[in-house]
Amino acid sequence: MDCTRFFSPDYAESRRRLIAGARALAPRHGVCIDSRAIDPRGPANETLALDFVIFGARQPRNVLVISSGTHGVEGFCGSAVQHYLIEAVLPTLTLGPQTAVVLQHANNPYGFAWQRRVNESNVDFNRNFCERFDPDLCDPDYVRLHDDLNPTSLAPDAEAASQARIAAYIAEHGERRFQQAAIGGQYRYPRGMQYGGARIEQGAGHLLALIAEHLAAASTVLWLDFHTGLGAFGECELVTGATIDSECYRFSNQVWQGCVKSANSGESVSTPLNGLLDRGIERTLPPGCRLAFAYPEYGTYEPARVMRATRNDNWLHHHGDLHDPTGRAIKAEMLESFNPASATWQQQVVQTGARLVDQALEHLPGASRRSA
């Protein structure tokens, strides 16, 4: 199977394609599409929305959720897996009266449409699920590195000096500590990288409301939220924010065969992170509901390149011009860093995603597949 066809050229086409594909499956499963728009518009003035597409039972007890676009530009990957499911899995799937599959398209539709990791408020969606927002929650090393991580100029001399200071920090403290300082999530600098916000953002509120409304009767929820940018090219690691002594961690490893790694324990390619989506989901699900959750994290390029792309994109949206040659080059590099044009990479994404979905379906009560 040529999996490259499941990748869409932009957010608007991915959304159109997903909704059309879902409606075509309505005679088999029954489909409910609950779309929650956010205030900003897309590059072509299109509506931007979180689309919660339910196949099967209303108010299900057993649910598999596949979500995409938490980090905006990474949505090409997750939505490709969703398009694969619509074409190759859902037509062969039988769902019992208490079972559903949900495709949550574009958690962060602004970032997907504008090819940013953050949302319309410069907030990292996956640092925004906090019980309390504290401006003092900011790694002291981030404060030390702030001006170099968030430059006001990309002029060659200024850049050389910034990169030299970052290199000196890494030489002294190591890559891992730099990663923790740079991406852990901070709540002090609204225009800085990895800003987690001062309140629950509109899109995050929509997602929590969708969960509270449609999954209010759930007793078993299996959830995959697709990401890119960390790890070796094309390789996939399953990450969770749950601690290794939690039921969520244990259940997740039962479903995905011992491959889920905790970001909080040091066993993952990811360092500990603040305000994670999975923690917000777990707090919103009904009491007693069992949650198995994993972030499939697909590697793209070396960390320095990915960090530079994110850093330059943050500079561009605060200090640059999207339409001049520098701006266009930065946006092209941002897209390539999180959605490589490589057909081999795209093939690996969908093939791995298909296996993860198959493993989840084996643990989803009331779901069975027939041969295509």
C-alpha positions as CSV (number, residue, x, y, z in Angstrom):
1,M,0.0,0.0,0.0
2,D,1.3,3.5,-0.9
3,C,0.8,5.3,2.3
4,T,2.0,8.7,1.0
5,R,-1.6,9.3,-0.3
6,F,-2.9,9.6,3.3
7,F,-0.8,12.8,3.8
8,S,-2.7,16.0,3.0
9,P,-1.2,19.2,1.6
10,D,-2.7,21.5,4.3
11,Y,-5.1,21.6,7.2
12,A,-8.2,22.7,5.1
13,E,-7.8,19.7,2.7
14,S,-7.2,17.3,5.6
15,R,-10.3,18.5,7.4
16,R,-12.5,18.4,4.2
17,R,-11.3,14.9,3.4
18,L,-11.8,13.6,6.9
19,I,-15.4,14.9,7.2
20,A,-16.3,13.6,3.8
21,G,-14.8,10.2,4.5
22,A,-16.7,10.0,7.9
23,R,-20.0,10.8,6.2
24,A,-19.5,8.1,3.7
25,L,-19.2,5.6,6.5
26,A,-22.4,6.7,8.2
27,P,-24.5,3.8,6.8
28,R,-22.1,1.3,8.3
29,H,-21.4,2.8,11.7
30,G,-23.6,5.8,12.3
31,V,-21.5,8.9,12.6
32,C,-21.7,11.9,14.9
33,I,-19.5,15.0,14.0
34,D,-19.2,17.6,16.8
35,S,-17.2,20.5,15.5
36,R,-16.1,23.3,17.9
37,A,-14.7,26.3,16.1
38,I,-12.1,28.7,17.5
39,D,-12.1,32.4,16.9
40,P,-9.1,32.8,14.5
41,R,-9.4,32.0,10.8
42,G,-7.0,30.1,8.6
43,P,-4.7,31.4,5.8
44,A,-7.5,31.3,3.3
45,N,-10.0,32.7,5.9
46,E,-11.3,29.2,6.5
47,T,-13.0,28.0,9.7
48,L,-10.6,26.4,12.2
49,A,-12.2,23.8,14.4
50,L,-11.7,20.8,16.6
51,D,-13.7,18.0,14.9
52,F,-14.7,15.2,17.2
53,V,-15.9,12.4,14.9
54,I,-17.6,9.5,16.6
55,F,-18.2,6.2,14.8
56,G,-20.5,3.8,16.6
57,A,-22.2,4.2,20.0
58,R,-23.4,7.5,21.4
59,Q,-22.3,7.8,25.0
60,P,-20.0,4.7,24.6
61,R,-18.6,2.7,27.5
62,N,-15.6,1.5,25.4
63,V,-13.7,4.0,23.2
64,L,-10.6,4.2,21.0
65,V,-9.6,7.8,20.3
66,I,-7.1,8.8,17.7
67,S,-6.1,12.5,17.8
68,S,-3.9,14.7,15.7
69,G,-2.5,18.2,15.6
70,T,-1.8,18.8,19.3
71,H,1.3,20.5,18.1
72,G,-0.2,22.0,15.0
73,V,2.3,21.4,12.2
74,E,2.7,17.9,13.5
75,G,-0.9,17.3,12.5
76,F,0.1,16.0,9.0
77,C,1.3,12.8,10.6
78,G,-1.6,12.1,12.9
79,S,-4.2,13.1,10.3
80,A,-2.5,10.7,7.8
81,V,-3.2,7.8,10.2
82,Q,-6.8,9.0,10.6
83,H,-7.2,9.0,6.8
84,Y,-5.8,5.5,6.7
85,L,-8.3,4.4,9.3
86,I,-11.2,5.8,7.3
87,E,-10.1,4.0,4.2
88,A,-8.7,0.7,5.4
89,V,-9.9,0.0,9.0
90,L,-13.3,1.4,9.7
91,P,-14.9,-0.2,6.7
92,T,-13.9,-3.6,8.0
93,L,-14.7,-2.9,11.7
94,T,-17.7,-4.1,13.6
95,L,-18.5,-2.1,16.7
96,G,-20.8,-3.4,19.5
97,P,-23.7,-1.3,20.9
98,Q,-21.5,0.1,23.7
99,T,-18.3,0.7,21.6
100,A,-17.1,3.6,19.5
101,V,-14.0,4.9,17.6
102,V,-13.4,8.6,17.7
103,L,-11.2,10.5,15.3
104,Q,-10.3,13.9,16.9
105,H,-9.0,16.0,14.1
106,A,-6.7,18.9,14.9
107,N,-6.6,19.5,18.6
108,N,-4.7,22.8,17.7
109,P,-6.3,23.8,14.4
110,Y,-4.6,27.2,14.3
111,G,-1.1,25.6,14.5
112,F,-2.0,23.0,11.9
113,A,-3.4,25.6,9.5
114,W,-0.6,28.1,10.0
115,Q,2.1,25.5,10.3
116,R,3.2,26.4,13.9
117,R,3.6,24.1,16.9
118,V,1.7,26.7,19.1
119,N,-1.7,28.1,19.0
120,E,-3.1,31.6,18.2
121,S,-1.9,32.9,21.6
122,N,1.7,31.4,21.2
123,V,0.6,28.8,23.7
124,D,2.0,25.2,23.5
125,F,-1.3,23.2,23.5
126,N,0.5,20.3,25.2
127,R,1.6,22.5,28.1
128,N,-1.8,24.1,28.7
129,F,-3.6,21.4,30.7
130,C,-2.7,22.7,34.1
131,E,-4.8,22.6,37.3
132,R,-3.1,25.9,38.3
133,F,-1.1,28.4,36.2
134,D,1.9,29.7,38.0
135,P,4.2,32.4,36.4
136,D,7.0,31.1,38.7
137,L,6.9,27.7,37.0
138,C,9.9,28.4,34.8
139,D,13.1,26.4,34.8
140,P,15.9,28.7,36.1
141,D,18.0,27.5,33.1
142,Y,15.3,28.6,30.7
143,V,15.5,32.1,32.4
144,R,19.3,32.0,31.8
145,L,18.8,30.9,28.2
146,H,15.8,33.0,27.4
147,D,17.4,35.7,25.3
148,D,19.2,33.1,23.2
149,L,16.2,30.8,22.8
150,N,14.0,33.8,21.9
151,P,16.2,36.3,20.0
152,T,14.9,39.6,18.7
153,S,17.3,39.4,15.7
154,L,18.6,36.7,13.5
155,A,21.4,38.9,12.1
156,P,24.6,36.8,11.6
157,D,26.6,38.4,14.4
158,A,23.8,38.2,16.9
159,E,23.1,34.6,15.9
160,A,26.7,33.6,16.2
161,A,26.9,34.9,19.7
162,S,23.6,33.2,20.7
163,Q,24.6,29.9,19.3
164,A,28.0,30.1,21.0
165,R,26.3,30.6,24.4
166,I,23.9,27.7,23.8
167,A,26.8,25.5,22.7
168,A,28.7,26.5,25.8
169,Y,25.7,25.6,28.0
170,I,25.4,22.2,26.4
171,A,29.1,21.5,26.7
172,E,28.8,22.3,30.4
173,H,25.5,20.6,31.3
174,G,24.8,18.2,28.4
175,E,22.1,17.8,25.8
176,R,19.5,16.3,28.1
177,R,19.5,19.2,30.5
178,F,19.3,21.6,27.7
179,Q,16.3,19.7,26.3
180,Q,14.6,19.9,29.7
181,A,15.3,23.6,30.1
182,A,14.2,24.5,26.6
183,I,11.0,22.4,26.1
184,G,9.7,21.5,29.6
185,G,7.1,24.2,29.5
186,Q,7.3,27.7,31.0
187,Y,4.6,30.1,32.2
188,R,6.5,33.4,32.6
189,Y,7.2,34.6,29.0
190,P,4.1,34.8,26.8
191,R,6.2,35.5,23.7
192,G,8.8,32.8,24.5
193,M,9.1,29.3,23.2
194,Q,7.2,26.6,25.1
195,Y,4.8,29.0,26.8
196,G,2.1,27.1,28.6
197,G,-0.4,30.0,29.0
198,A,-2.0,31.8,31.8
199,R,-5.4,30.0,31.6
200,I,-7.0,27.1,29.7
201,E,-7.0,28.2,26.1
202,Q,-10.2,28.2,23.9
203,G,-9.2,25.0,22.0
204,A,-8.1,23.2,25.1
205,G,-11.5,24.1,26.7
206,H,-13.3,22.8,23.6
207,L,-11.4,19.5,23.9
208,L,-12.2,19.0,27.6
209,A,-15.8,19.9,26.9
210,L,-16.0,17.3,24.1
211,I,-14.6,14.6,26.4
212,A,-16.9,15.6,29.3
213,E,-20.0,15.5,27.0
214,H,-19.3,12.5,24.8
215,L,-17.3,10.2,27.0
216,A,-19.3,10.7,30.2
217,A,-20.3,7.1,30.3
218,A,-16.9,5.6,29.4
219,S,-15.4,2.9,31.4
220,T,-12.5,2.0,29.1
221,V,-10.7,4.7,27.0
222,L,-7.7,3.9,24.7
223,W,-6.1,7.1,23.3
224,L,-3.3,7.7,20.8
225,D,-2.2,11.3,20.2
226,F,0.4,11.5,17.3
227,H,3.5,13.7,17.4
228,T,6.7,14.3,15.5
229,G,10.2,15.8,16.0
230,L,11.9,13.7,18.7
231,G,14.0,10.7,18.0
232,A,15.7,9.0,15.1
233,F,14.3,9.6,11.6
234,G,11.1,7.5,11.1
235,E,11.4,5.7,14.4
236,C,8.5,5.8,16.8
237,E,8.5,5.8,20.6
238,L,5.4,5.7,22.7
239,V,5.5,8.3,25.5
240,T,3.2,9.0,28.4
241,G,3.0,11.7,31.0
242,A,1.8,9.1,33.6
243,T,4.2,8.0,36.4
244,I,5.5,4.5,36.3
245,D,3.6,3.6,39.5
246,S,0.2,4.6,38.0
247,E,-2.6,2.4,36.7
248,C,-2.6,4.4,33.5
249,Y,1.1,3.5,32.9
250,R,0.4,-0.2,33.7
251,F,-2.7,-0.3,31.5
252,S,-1.0,1.5,28.6
253,N,1.8,-1.0,28.6
254,Q,-0.7,-3.8,28.7
255,V,-2.3,-2.5,25.5
256,W,0.8,-1.5,23.7
257,Q,2.9,-4.5,24.7
258,G,5.3,-2.9,27.2
259,C,6.5,-0.2,24.8
260,V,5.1,2.9,26.5
261,K,7.7,5.0,28.3
262,S,7.1,7.6,31.0
263,A,8.5,11.1,30.3
264,N,8.5,11.7,34.1
265,S,10.8,8.7,34.9
266,G,13.7,9.4,32.6
267,E,13.1,6.3,30.4
268,S,11.7,8.3,27.4
269,V,13.3,10.3,24.6
270,S,11.1,13.1,26.2
271,T,12.1,14.8,29.4
272,P,9.5,15.6,32.1
273,L,6.9,18.1,30.8
274,N,4.4,20.4,32.4
275,G,0.6,20.7,31.6
276,L,0.3,17.6,29.4
277,L,-2.8,16.7,27.5
278,D,-3.0,13.2,28.9
279,R,-3.1,14.5,32.4
280,G,-6.0,16.8,31.5
281,I,-7.9,14.0,29.8
282,E,-7.5,11.7,32.9
283,R,-8.9,14.4,35.1
284,T,-11.9,14.9,32.8
285,L,-12.9,11.3,32.3
286,P,-15.6,9.9,34.7
287,P,-14.4,8.4,38.0
288,G,-13.3,4.8,37.7
289,C,-12.7,5.0,33.9
290,R,-9.6,3.1,32.8
291,L,-7.3,5.1,30.5
292,A,-4.5,3.7,28.3
293,F,-2.8,6.7,26.7
294,A,0.3,7.1,24.5
295,Y,1.9,9.8,22.4
296,P,3.4,8.1,19.4
297,E,6.5,10.3,18.8
298,Y,8.1,10.0,15.4
299,G,11.7,11.1,14.9
300,T,12.5,13.5,12.1
301,Y,15.9,15.3,12.1
302,E,18.7,15.8,14.6
303,P,17.6,17.8,17.7
304,A,19.6,20.9,16.8
305,R,17.8,21.3,13.5
306,V,14.4,20.8,15.0
307,M,15.1,23.2,17.8
308,R,16.5,25.8,15.4
309,A,13.3,25.5,13.2
310,T,11.0,26.0,16.2
311,R,13.2,28.9,17.5
312,N,13.3,30.7,14.1
313,D,9.5,30.2,13.7
314,N,8.9,31.9,17.1
315,W,11.2,34.8,16.0
316,L,9.3,35.1,12.7
317,H,5.9,35.4,14.2
318,H,7.0,38.1,16.6
319,H,9.6,40.0,14.7
320,G,9.7,38.9,11.1
321,D,7.6,39.0,7.9
322,L,5.9,35.8,6.8
323,H,6.0,36.8,3.1
324,D,9.6,37.9,2.6
325,P,12.3,35.4,1.5
326,T,13.5,34.9,5.1
327,G,9.9,34.2,6.3
328,R,9.2,31.8,3.5
329,A,12.4,29.9,4.1
330,I,11.7,29.6,7.8
331,K,8.2,28.3,7.2
332,A,9.5,25.7,4.6
333,E,12.1,24.5,7.2
334,M,9.4,24.3,9.9
335,L,7.3,22.1,7.7
336,E,10.1,19.9,6.7
337,S,11.4,19.5,10.3
338,F,8.0,18.2,11.6
339,N,6.6,16.7,8.4
340,P,9.4,15.4,6.2
341,A,8.7,15.1,2.5
342,S,10.4,11.7,2.4
343,A,8.1,9.0,1.1
344,T,10.0,6.5,3.2
345,W,9.3,8.5,6.4
346,Q,5.6,8.9,5.5
347,Q,5.3,5.1,4.8
348,Q,6.8,4.3,8.2
349,V,4.5,6.7,10.0
350,V,1.3,5.1,8.6
351,Q,2.6,1.5,8.9
352,T,3.6,2.0,12.5
353,G,0.4,3.8,13.2
354,A,-1.6,1.0,11.8
355,R,0.1,-1.5,14.1
356,L,-0.6,0.7,17.1
357,V,-4.3,0.9,16.2
358,D,-4.5,-2.9,15.7
359,Q,-3.0,-3.4,19.1
360,A,-5.5,-1.0,20.6
361,L,-8.5,-2.7,18.8
362,E,-7.4,-6.0,20.3
363,H,-8.0,-4.5,23.8
364,L,-11.2,-2.6,22.9
365,P,-14.3,-4.5,24.1
366,G,-17.0,-4.7,21.5
367,A,-14.6,-4.2,18.5
368,S,-13.8,-6.9,15.8
369,R,-12.4,-6.8,12.3
370,R,-13.1,-8.9,9.3
371,S,-10.7,-9.4,6.4
372,A,-10.8,-6.6,3.8
